[in-house]
Amino acid sequence: MGGLFAGTSLERPVTCERCEQVLARCACPRGADGAVKLPKDQPARVRREQRRGKFVTVITGLDPAATDLPAMLKKFKTQIGSGGTVSNGAIELQGDHRDRMVTELIALGYPAKPAGG
């Protein structure tokens, strides 16, 4: 991939618009399209579902390419002492933890809202 003024003596590599690092060294979270996806740009929705008589907390709206969902799941599981999984780009936690997950996501910088009843 060529940079600015490619092929001339003034050639400079392409840099990230957020951290101003060369794209090869940039650690900014990026979506599948290559654009920077910050937590504030990923509106999370936290809902609870009842499956076979038990509650499951489901977190949706996070970009799986820009967010490390397995690491986030591990953090949430240790905080609440519950099991969970990542399924179809959504985090699923065992039990009714909707209000606590909304506050945790807001603390991480995500604009989270509870969904459902």
Wavefront OBJ file of the C-alpha trace (Angstrom):
o trace
v 0.000 0.000 0.000
v 1.468 3.317 -1.033
v 1.627 6.316 1.203
v 1.333 10.017 0.692
v 3.341 11.171 -2.351
v 4.058 7.539 -3.285
v 7.023 7.122 -5.596
v 8.618 10.497 -4.792
v 11.324 11.616 -2.400
v 8.583 13.051 -0.147
v 6.856 9.691 0.352
v 5.407 9.170 3.834
v 3.608 6.073 5.125
v -0.124 6.147 5.797
v -0.860 6.913 9.459
v -3.858 6.437 11.714
v -6.078 9.490 12.071
v -6.543 8.884 15.805
v -3.130 7.913 17.206
v -0.970 9.135 14.294
v 1.021 5.877 14.237
v 1.917 4.023 11.049
v -1.002 1.696 10.239
v 1.196 -1.371 10.732
v 1.841 -0.316 14.374
v -1.597 1.156 15.104
v -3.487 -0.572 17.926
v -6.754 1.356 17.571
v -9.879 -0.830 17.455
v -11.073 -1.151 13.870
v -14.251 -2.590 12.420
v -14.532 -4.994 9.527
v -14.472 -2.070 7.071
v -11.137 -0.798 8.463
v -12.555 2.341 10.077
v -11.711 3.141 13.694
v -14.525 1.996 16.006
v -14.247 3.529 19.461
v -16.385 2.295 22.345
v -18.464 5.493 22.201
v -19.433 4.573 18.615
v -20.817 1.140 19.576
v -24.239 1.466 21.240
v -24.670 -1.605 23.415
v -28.063 -3.033 24.343
v -28.398 -5.289 27.366
v -31.493 -7.457 27.603
v -32.585 -10.439 29.642
v -34.211 -13.497 28.194
v -35.895 -16.380 29.893
v -34.838 -19.767 28.574
v -36.224 -22.967 30.088
v -37.292 -21.064 33.200
v -33.887 -19.435 33.799
v -32.692 -15.936 32.948
v -29.885 -15.141 30.493
v -28.374 -11.667 30.092
v -27.569 -10.859 26.437
v -25.312 -7.961 25.385
v -25.655 -6.947 21.723
v -24.564 -4.019 19.558
v -20.809 -4.442 20.021
v -18.698 -4.757 16.879
v -16.981 -8.179 17.072
v -14.131 -7.018 14.818
v -13.335 -3.911 16.880
v -14.042 -5.325 20.356
v -12.332 -8.297 21.955
v -15.529 -10.081 22.949
v -13.854 -13.168 24.529
v -11.708 -10.963 26.784
v -14.713 -8.854 27.736
v -16.694 -12.021 28.478
v -13.934 -13.325 30.728
v -13.860 -10.044 32.658
v -17.633 -10.049 33.130
v -17.705 -13.705 34.192
v -15.128 -13.114 36.923
v -16.913 -9.970 38.138
v -20.303 -11.612 38.539
v -19.185 -15.180 39.274
v -21.283 -16.707 36.545
v -20.907 -18.630 33.317
v -21.352 -17.320 29.820
v -20.444 -17.509 26.144
v -20.009 -15.485 22.974
v -22.647 -16.473 20.439
v -23.394 -14.818 17.080
v -21.532 -11.617 17.998
v -23.359 -11.267 21.331
v -22.216 -11.903 24.883
v -24.514 -14.211 26.856
v -24.238 -14.457 30.649
v -26.085 -16.887 32.876
v -28.480 -15.162 35.258
v -30.222 -11.798 35.468
v -27.362 -9.243 35.506
v -28.849 -6.623 33.174
v -28.532 -3.570 35.449
v -25.014 -4.440 36.572
v -23.824 -5.015 32.999
v -25.259 -1.658 31.901
v -23.226 0.131 34.599
v -20.097 -1.877 33.713
v -20.394 -1.059 30.000
v -20.953 2.633 30.747
v -17.811 2.582 32.916
v -15.902 1.106 29.938
v -17.100 3.957 27.701
v -19.897 2.223 25.798
v -23.261 4.016 25.503
v -25.251 1.131 26.991
v -28.983 0.959 27.610
v -31.206 -1.739 29.054
v -33.521 -3.301 26.496
v -36.725 -5.214 26.939
v -38.978 -5.352 29.966
l 1 2 3 4 5 6 7 8 9 10 11 12 13 14 15 16 17 18 19 20 21 22 23 24 25 26 27 28 29 30 31 32 33 34 35 36 37 38 39 40 41 42 43 44 45 46 47 48 49 50 51 52 53 54 55 56 57 58 59 60 61 62 63 64 65 66 67 68 69 70 71 72 73 74 75 76 77 78 79 80 81 82 83 84 85 86 87 88 89 90 91 92 93 94 95 96 97 98 99 100 101 102 103 104 105 106 107 108 109 110 111 112 113 114 115 116 117
